[in-house]
Amino acid sequence: MARKYSRSASKDVERAMKKRKRGSLRSGRSKKKVKSRKQAVAIGLSEARRKGKKVPKRKSSRRK
């Protein structure tokens, strides 16, 4: 079975997680410090997407 994410994309996520642990990972325009693991993973994946690596598309959120 083929990989869902490329190895280099998982390296980007790993880098983001380490930055979060050090306390130097910041998010978006507000530049607030990231505290949650989920947000760190999301930032790592979006960086990988921006670089053009193999990462599935974002799931669109549904609003009711």
VMD Tcl script that builds the backbone (N, CA, C; Angstrom):
set m [mol new atoms 192]
animate dup $m
set s [atomselect $m all]
$s set {name element resname resid chain x y z} {
  {N N MET 1 A 0.825 -1.187 0.000}
  {CA C MET 1 A 0.000 0.000 0.000}
  {C C MET 1 A 0.874 1.257 0.000}
  {N N ALA 2 A 0.474 2.241 -0.748}
  {CA C ALA 2 A 1.259 3.470 -0.871}
  {C C ALA 2 A 1.161 4.321 0.393}
  {N N ARG 3 A 2.189 5.128 0.595}
  {CA C ARG 3 A 2.202 6.019 1.760}
  {C C ARG 3 A 1.242 7.183 1.546}
  {N N LYS 4 A 0.550 7.558 2.623}
  {CA C LYS 4 A -0.380 8.687 2.547}
  {C C LYS 4 A 0.389 10.013 2.566}
  {N N TYR 5 A 1.449 10.054 3.379}
  {CA C TYR 5 A 2.303 11.234 3.496}
  {C C TYR 5 A 3.707 10.854 3.084}
  {N N SER 6 A 4.437 11.776 2.479}
  {CA C SER 6 A 5.820 11.479 2.110}
  {C C SER 6 A 6.694 11.518 3.361}
  {N N ARG 7 A 7.853 10.887 3.283}
  {CA C ARG 7 A 8.767 10.871 4.434}
  {C C ARG 7 A 9.225 12.282 4.770}
  {N N SER 8 A 9.460 13.087 3.743}
  {CA C SER 8 A 9.922 14.453 3.986}
  {C C SER 8 A 8.832 15.304 4.629}
  {N N ALA 9 A 7.559 14.980 4.355}
  {CA C ALA 9 A 6.457 15.694 4.994}
  {C C ALA 9 A 6.419 15.364 6.482}
  {N N SER 10 A 6.682 14.103 6.815}
  {CA C SER 10 A 6.691 13.729 8.227}
  {C C SER 10 A 7.869 14.369 8.954}
  {N N LYS 11 A 8.943 14.652 8.237}
  {CA C LYS 11 A 10.088 15.365 8.830}
  {C C LYS 11 A 9.677 16.796 9.177}
  {N N ASP 12 A 8.877 17.419 8.314}
  {CA C ASP 12 A 8.385 18.778 8.581}
  {C C ASP 12 A 7.514 18.803 9.825}
  {N N VAL 13 A 6.679 17.784 9.983}
  {CA C VAL 13 A 5.810 17.690 11.161}
  {C C VAL 13 A 6.674 17.494 12.404}
  {N N GLU 14 A 7.668 16.635 12.285}
  {CA C GLU 14 A 8.578 16.377 13.408}
  {C C GLU 14 A 9.297 17.654 13.826}
  {N N ARG 15 A 9.723 18.434 12.849}
  {CA C ARG 15 A 10.411 19.702 13.119}
  {C C ARG 15 A 9.497 20.663 13.873}
  {N N ALA 16 A 8.218 20.719 13.449}
  {CA C ALA 16 A 7.241 21.589 14.109}
  {C C ALA 16 A 6.990 21.138 15.546}
  {N N MET 17 A 6.937 19.824 15.759}
  {CA C MET 17 A 6.708 19.293 17.104}
  {C C MET 17 A 7.873 19.638 18.035}
  {N N LYS 18 A 9.088 19.555 17.517}
  {CA C LYS 18 A 10.255 19.892 18.327}
  {C C LYS 18 A 10.284 21.378 18.663}
  {N N LYS 19 A 9.888 22.209 17.687}
  {CA C LYS 19 A 9.815 23.654 17.931}
  {C C LYS 19 A 8.793 23.967 19.018}
  {N N ARG 20 A 7.662 23.229 18.991}
  {CA C ARG 20 A 6.618 23.435 19.999}
  {C C ARG 20 A 7.155 23.086 21.384}
  {N N LYS 21 A 7.887 21.994 21.452}
  {CA C LYS 21 A 8.429 21.536 22.729}
  {C C LYS 21 A 9.427 22.542 23.303}
  {N N ARG 22 A 10.202 23.154 22.395}
  {CA C ARG 22 A 11.163 24.178 22.820}
  {C C ARG 22 A 10.461 25.479 23.203}
  {N N GLY 23 A 9.235 25.643 22.668}
  {CA C GLY 23 A 8.474 26.865 22.965}
  {C C GLY 23 A 8.705 27.961 21.958}
  {N N SER 24 A 9.207 27.607 20.771}
  {CA C SER 24 A 9.490 28.628 19.766}
  {C C SER 24 A 8.545 28.561 18.564}
  {N N LEU 25 A 7.541 27.677 18.635}
  {CA C LEU 25 A 6.593 27.558 17.520}
  {C C LEU 25 A 5.478 28.570 17.698}
  {N N ARG 26 A 5.251 29.361 16.646}
  {CA C ARG 26 A 4.216 30.388 16.714}
  {C C ARG 26 A 3.257 30.217 15.547}
  {N N SER 27 A 2.031 30.679 15.738}
  {CA C SER 27 A 1.009 30.422 14.724}
  {C C SER 27 A 0.557 31.694 14.021}
  {N N GLY 28 A 0.214 31.528 12.754}
  {CA C GLY 28 A -0.465 32.523 11.937}
  {C C GLY 28 A -0.071 33.977 12.084}
  {N N ARG 29 A -1.060 34.837 11.844}
  {CA C ARG 29 A -0.807 36.272 11.886}
  {C C ARG 29 A -0.639 36.791 13.306}
  {N N SER 30 A -1.313 36.153 14.250}
  {CA C SER 30 A -1.274 36.630 15.638}
  {C C SER 30 A 0.072 36.381 16.299}
  {N N LYS 31 A 0.818 35.411 15.767}
  {CA C LYS 31 A 2.134 35.027 16.291}
  {C C LYS 31 A 2.059 34.580 17.749}
  {N N LYS 32 A 0.929 33.969 18.120}
  {CA C LYS 32 A 0.790 33.441 19.478}
  {C C LYS 32 A 1.540 32.125 19.588}
  {N N LYS 33 A 2.030 31.842 20.783}
  {CA C LYS 33 A 2.777 30.605 21.019}
  {C C LYS 33 A 1.828 29.409 20.937}
  {N N VAL 34 A 2.253 28.368 20.222}
  {CA C VAL 34 A 1.442 27.163 20.055}
  {C C VAL 34 A 1.668 26.250 21.251}
  {N N LYS 35 A 0.559 25.795 21.870}
  {CA C LYS 35 A 0.663 24.926 23.037}
  {C C LYS 35 A 0.163 23.520 22.750}
  {N N SER 36 A -0.798 23.367 21.836}
  {CA C SER 36 A -1.391 22.048 21.603}
  {C C SER 36 A -0.608 21.252 20.559}
  {N N ARG 37 A -0.591 19.936 20.757}
  {CA C ARG 37 A 0.097 19.032 19.828}
  {C C ARG 37 A -0.606 19.026 18.485}
  {N N LYS 38 A -1.950 19.017 18.512}
  {CA C LYS 38 A -2.723 18.969 17.266}
  {C C LYS 38 A -2.401 20.162 16.378}
  {N N GLN 39 A -2.286 21.334 16.992}
  {CA C GLN 39 A -2.002 22.539 16.221}
  {C C GLN 39 A -0.593 22.479 15.641}
  {N N ALA 40 A 0.349 21.921 16.403}
  {CA C ALA 40 A 1.721 21.783 15.917}
  {C C ALA 40 A 1.770 20.867 14.695}
  {N N VAL 41 A 1.004 19.780 14.735}
  {CA C VAL 41 A 0.941 18.850 13.599}
  {C C VAL 41 A 0.340 19.554 12.390}
  {N N ALA 42 A -0.730 20.323 12.616}
  {CA C ALA 42 A -1.391 21.042 11.521}
  {C C ALA 42 A -0.444 22.043 10.870}
  {N N ILE 43 A 0.353 22.724 11.678}
  {CA C ILE 43 A 1.316 23.697 11.138}
  {C C ILE 43 A 2.380 22.977 10.320}
  {N N GLY 44 A 2.869 21.848 10.821}
  {CA C GLY 44 A 3.873 21.063 10.092}
  {C C GLY 44 A 3.353 20.576 8.750}
  {N N LEU 45 A 2.100 20.123 8.724}
  {CA C LEU 45 A 1.507 19.638 7.471}
  {C C LEU 45 A 1.280 20.772 6.482}
  {N N SER 46 A 0.852 21.925 6.985}
  {CA C SER 46 A 0.611 23.042 6.066}
  {C C SER 46 A 1.927 23.542 5.473}
  {N N GLU 47 A 3.009 23.500 6.267}
  {CA C GLU 47 A 4.330 23.867 5.729}
  {C C GLU 47 A 4.737 22.893 4.631}
  {N N ALA 48 A 4.483 21.600 4.853}
  {CA C ALA 48 A 4.815 20.581 3.855}
  {C C ALA 48 A 4.003 20.802 2.580}
  {N N ARG 49 A 2.727 21.142 2.733}
  {CA C ARG 49 A 1.876 21.421 1.566}
  {C C ARG 49 A 2.415 22.602 0.771}
  {N N ARG 50 A 2.836 23.635 1.501}
  {CA C ARG 50 A 3.360 24.841 0.840}
  {C C ARG 50 A 4.613 24.522 0.042}
  {N N LYS 51 A 5.414 23.559 0.537}
  {CA C LYS 51 A 6.640 23.165 -0.162}
  {C C LYS 51 A 6.352 22.221 -1.325}
  {N N GLY 52 A 5.089 21.755 -1.434}
  {CA C GLY 52 A 4.704 20.881 -2.543}
  {C C GLY 52 A 4.980 19.411 -2.296}
  {N N LYS 53 A 5.054 19.014 -1.039}
  {CA C LYS 53 A 5.303 17.607 -0.720}
  {C C LYS 53 A 4.009 16.813 -0.752}
  {N N LYS 54 A 4.150 15.478 -0.723}
  {CA C LYS 54 A 2.975 14.610 -0.833}
  {C C LYS 54 A 2.211 14.567 0.490}
  {N N VAL 55 A 1.146 15.347 0.544}
  {CA C VAL 55 A 0.279 15.418 1.726}
  {C C VAL 55 A -1.153 15.508 1.210}
  {N N PRO 56 A -2.087 14.734 1.786}
  {CA C PRO 56 A -3.480 14.826 1.328}
  {C C PRO 56 A -4.058 16.217 1.540}
  {N N LYS 57 A -5.096 16.532 0.777}
  {CA C LYS 57 A -5.735 17.843 0.891}
  {C C LYS 57 A -6.354 18.019 2.262}
  {N N ARG 58 A -6.502 19.264 2.664}
  {CA C ARG 58 A -7.141 19.573 3.940}
  {C C ARG 58 A -8.618 19.196 3.885}
  {N N LYS 59 A -9.136 18.704 4.982}
  {CA C LYS 59 A -10.571 18.425 5.040}
  {C C LYS 59 A -11.290 19.745 5.250}
  {N N SER 60 A -12.309 20.004 4.452}
  {CA C SER 60 A -13.035 21.261 4.623}
  {C C SER 60 A -13.978 21.136 5.802}
  {N N SER 61 A -14.013 22.163 6.616}
  {CA C SER 61 A -14.885 22.113 7.794}
  {C C SER 61 A -16.292 22.495 7.408}
  {N N ARG 62 A -17.247 21.789 7.959}
  {CA C ARG 62 A -18.654 22.057 7.659}
  {C C ARG 62 A -19.236 22.929 8.735}
  {N N ARG 63 A -19.938 23.949 8.327}
  {CA C ARG 63 A -20.609 24.818 9.295}
  {C C ARG 63 A -22.100 24.625 9.164}
  {N N LYS 64 A -22.760 24.528 10.306}
  {CA C LYS 64 A -24.197 24.312 10.298}
  {C C LYS 64 A -24.946 25.585 10.559}
}
mol reanalyze $m
mol bondsrecalc $m
mol representation Tube
mol addrep $m
